[in-house]
Amino acid sequence: TWELDLVQVPSATADRGCRPYYPMAVLAVTDAGFTAGVKLFSPSDTLDERRLAVAGVLLAAPLLPRRIRVQTAEGVRIIRPVAEALGLALEQAPLKVLPDAYEALVDDFLAR
């Protein structure tokens, strides 16, 4: 089982000539707590573009999980069609390892 969900990136970014924003990202973490992938979204990304990003994160892995756990309703809305297309079971439930992996990524980012 992997955990995937949407997370807020703690640093603002901006495209040239645009207002700064705090991007969202899809974060994928294995059941062992290893980061399997992460992909940033801009506010202008469409639902289809976000789903393609999720597919890219999953397909970049050498081995797919059999099950994906997602906590947020928005995460389910984005991830479910991708999981179904890849034949992966999806459950909406509290996350066990992703919060710690997210915290470690943020700490690493802020230490730079």
SULQUIMO-V924107 format. One line per field, one symbol per residue. ss: DSSP state (@ for helix, = for strand, . for the rest). psi: psi as a letter, one per 40 degrees, with the letter a starting at -180 (. if undefined). A space follows every 50 residues. Layout:
# SULQUIMO-V924107
ss: ???
psi: ???
This chain:
# SULQUIMO-V924107
ss: .============.......=========.....=======.....@@@@ @@@@@@@@@.......====..@@@@@@@@@@@@@...====.....@@@ @@@@@@@@@@..
psi: hihiihihhehiihiheiiiihiiihhhhieeehhdiihiiidehidddd ddddddddeeidhiidihhididddddddddddddefhihihiiiddddd dddddddddde.
